[in-house]
């Protein structure tokens, strides 16, 4: 199956790339938080 190509404005591309970075950082933070919970590094308040 061949890839399709689309054209978008540079500003839109940059906006999407920034969103991707934020989403990746958020997922990493969530994963670290879950790991902390599972290993008992989080105290209940």
DSSP file (Angstrom, degrees, kcal/mol; ACC not computed):
  #  RESIDUE AA STRUCTURE BP1 BP2  ACC     N-H-->O    O-->H-N    N-H-->O    O-->H-N    TCO  KAPPA ALPHA  PHI   PSI    X-CA   Y-CA   Z-CA
    1    1 A X              0   0    0      0, 0.0     2,-0.2     0, 0.0     0, 0.0   0.000 360.0 360.0 360.0 127.5    0.0    0.0    0.0
    2    2 A X        -     0   0    0      1,-0.1     2,-0.2     0, 0.0     0, 0.0  -0.503 360.0-114.1 -82.4 147.7    1.5    3.3   -1.0
    3    3 A X        -     0   0    0     -2,-0.2     2,-0.3     1,-0.0    -1,-0.1  -0.518  25.9-133.2 -77.5 146.9    1.6    6.3    1.3
    4    4 A X        -     0   0    0     -2,-0.2     2,-0.4     2,-0.0    -1,-0.0  -0.749  13.9-146.0 -98.1 151.1   -0.4    9.4    0.5
    5    5 A X        -     0   0    0     -2,-0.3     2,-0.3     2,-0.0     0, 0.0  -0.947  15.7-177.2-117.9 137.4    1.0   12.9    0.6
    6    6 A X        -     0   0    0     -2,-0.4     2,-0.5     2,-0.0    -2,-0.0  -0.890  19.6-132.9-126.6 162.0   -0.9   16.0    1.7
    7    7 A X        +     0   0    0     -2,-0.3     2,-0.3     0, 0.0    -2,-0.0  -0.968  27.6 169.8-118.0 128.1    0.1   19.6    1.8
    8    8 A X        -     0   0    0     -2,-0.5     5,-0.0     1,-0.0    -2,-0.0  -0.928  42.4 -87.7-130.5 157.8   -0.6   21.8    4.8
    9    9 A X     >  -     0   0    0     -2,-0.3     4,-2.2     1,-0.1     3,-0.3  -0.313  36.1-120.2 -62.6 148.3    0.6   25.3    5.8
   10   10 A X  H  > S+     0   0    0      1,-0.2     4,-2.7     2,-0.2     5,-0.2   0.875 113.5  56.7 -57.1 -39.5    3.9   25.4    7.7
   11   11 A X  H  > S+     0   0    0      1,-0.2     4,-2.1     2,-0.2    -1,-0.2   0.900 107.8  47.3 -61.2 -41.5    2.1   27.1   10.7
   12   12 A X  H  > S+     0   0    0     -3,-0.3     4,-2.4     2,-0.2    -1,-0.2   0.901 110.9  52.0 -66.0 -41.6   -0.3   24.2   10.9
   13   13 A X  H  X S+     0   0    0     -4,-2.2     4,-2.4     1,-0.2    -2,-0.2   0.928 110.5  47.9 -59.2 -46.6    2.5   21.7   10.7
   14   14 A X  H  X S+     0   0    0     -4,-2.7     4,-2.2     1,-0.2    -1,-0.2   0.881 110.6  52.1 -63.6 -38.6    4.4   23.4   13.5
   15   15 A X  H  X S+     0   0    0     -4,-2.1     4,-2.2    -5,-0.2    -1,-0.2   0.921 111.5  46.5 -63.2 -44.1    1.2   23.5   15.7
   16   16 A X  H  X S+     0   0    0     -4,-2.4     4,-2.2     2,-0.2    -2,-0.2   0.885 111.0  51.7 -66.7 -38.9    0.7   19.8   15.2
   17   17 A X  H  X S+     0   0    0     -4,-2.4     4,-2.0     2,-0.2    -1,-0.2   0.906 110.2  49.1 -63.9 -41.1    4.3   19.0   16.0
   18   18 A X  H  X S+     0   0    0     -4,-2.2     4,-2.3     1,-0.2    -2,-0.2   0.914 110.5  50.7 -64.3 -42.2    4.1   21.0   19.2
   19   19 A X  H  X S+     0   0    0     -4,-2.2     4,-2.7     1,-0.2    -1,-0.2   0.898 108.1  53.0 -61.5 -40.7    0.9   19.2   20.2
   20   20 A X  H  X S+     0   0    0     -4,-2.2     4,-2.4     2,-0.2    -1,-0.2   0.914 108.8  49.6 -60.7 -43.3    2.6   15.9   19.5
   21   21 A X  H  X S+     0   0    0     -4,-2.0     4,-2.4     2,-0.2    -2,-0.2   0.918 112.0  47.8 -62.5 -44.0    5.5   16.8   21.8
   22   22 A X  H  X S+     0   0    0     -4,-2.3     4,-2.5     1,-0.2    -2,-0.2   0.919 111.9  50.1 -63.5 -44.0    3.1   17.9   24.6
   23   23 A X  H  X S+     0   0    0     -4,-2.7     4,-2.4     2,-0.2    -2,-0.2   0.905 111.2  48.9 -61.2 -42.3    1.1   14.6   24.2
   24   24 A X  H  X S+     0   0    0     -4,-2.4     4,-2.2     2,-0.2    -2,-0.2   0.916 111.7  48.5 -64.8 -43.6    4.3   12.6   24.4
   25   25 A X  H  X S+     0   0    0     -4,-2.4     4,-2.5     2,-0.2    -2,-0.2   0.910 111.3  50.8 -62.3 -42.0    5.5   14.4   27.5
   26   26 A X  H  X S+     0   0    0     -4,-2.5     4,-2.4     1,-0.2    -2,-0.2   0.920 110.1  48.9 -62.6 -44.7    2.1   13.9   29.1
   27   27 A X  H  X S+     0   0    0     -4,-2.4     4,-2.4     1,-0.2    -1,-0.2   0.891 111.1  50.6 -62.7 -39.4    2.1   10.2   28.4
   28   28 A X  H  X S+     0   0    0     -4,-2.2     4,-2.4     2,-0.2    -2,-0.2   0.916 110.4  49.4 -64.4 -42.7    5.6    9.9   29.8
   29   29 A X  H  X S+     0   0    0     -4,-2.5     4,-2.3     2,-0.2    -2,-0.2   0.903 111.5  49.0 -62.4 -41.8    4.5   11.7   33.0
   30   30 A X  H  X S+     0   0    0     -4,-2.4     4,-2.5     2,-0.2    -2,-0.2   0.920 110.5  50.7 -63.4 -44.2    1.5    9.5   33.4
   31   31 A X  H  X S+     0   0    0     -4,-2.4     4,-2.3     1,-0.2    -2,-0.2   0.904 111.0  48.4 -61.3 -42.1    3.6    6.4   32.9
   32   32 A X  H  X S+     0   0    0     -4,-2.4     4,-2.5     2,-0.2    -1,-0.2   0.897 110.9  51.6 -64.9 -39.5    6.1    7.6   35.6
   33   33 A X  H  X S+     0   0    0     -4,-2.3     4,-2.2     2,-0.2    -2,-0.2   0.911 109.8  48.1 -63.0 -43.0    3.2    8.3   37.9
   34   34 A X  H  X S+     0   0    0     -4,-2.5     4,-2.7     2,-0.2    -1,-0.2   0.915 111.1  51.2 -63.7 -42.6    1.8    4.8   37.5
   35   35 A X  H  X S+     0   0    0     -4,-2.3     4,-2.1     1,-0.2    -2,-0.2   0.916 109.2  51.1 -60.9 -42.7    5.2    3.3   38.1
   36   36 A X  H  <>S+     0   0    0     -4,-2.5     5,-2.8     1,-0.2     6,-0.6   0.905 111.0  48.2 -61.3 -41.8    5.5    5.4   41.3
   37   37 A X  H ><5S+     0   0    0     -4,-2.2     3,-1.1     1,-0.2    -2,-0.2   0.934 112.3  48.6 -62.9 -46.5    2.1    4.2   42.5
   38   38 A X  H 3<5S+     0   0    0     -4,-2.7    -1,-0.2     1,-0.3    -2,-0.2   0.814 113.3  46.7 -66.3 -30.5    3.0    0.5   41.7
   39   39 A X  T 3<5S-     0   0    0     -4,-2.1    -1,-0.3    -5,-0.2    -2,-0.2   0.392 115.8-112.8 -93.9   4.3    6.3    0.7   43.5
   40   40 A X  T < 5S+     0   0    0     -3,-1.1    -3,-0.2    -4,-0.4    -2,-0.1   0.726  77.0 130.0  78.3  21.8    4.9    2.4   46.6
   41   41 A X      < +     0   0    0     -5,-2.8     2,-0.5    -6,-0.2    -4,-0.2   0.441  53.2  82.8 -87.6   1.1    6.6    5.8   46.1
   42   42 A X        -     0   0    0     -6,-0.6     2,-0.4    -5,-0.2    -9,-0.0  -0.907  68.3-149.2-110.1 131.5    3.4    7.7   46.5
   43   43 A X        -     0   0    0     -2,-0.5     2,-0.3     2,-0.0    -2,-0.0  -0.788  18.9-121.0 -98.4 141.0    2.0    8.5   49.9
   44   44 A X              0   0    0     -2,-0.4    -1,-0.0     1,-0.1     0, 0.0  -0.612 360.0 360.0 -77.3 136.6   -1.7    8.8   50.5
   45   45 A X              0   0    0     -2,-0.3    -1,-0.1     0, 0.0    -2,-0.0   0.369 360.0 360.0-116.8 360.0   -2.8   12.2   51.9
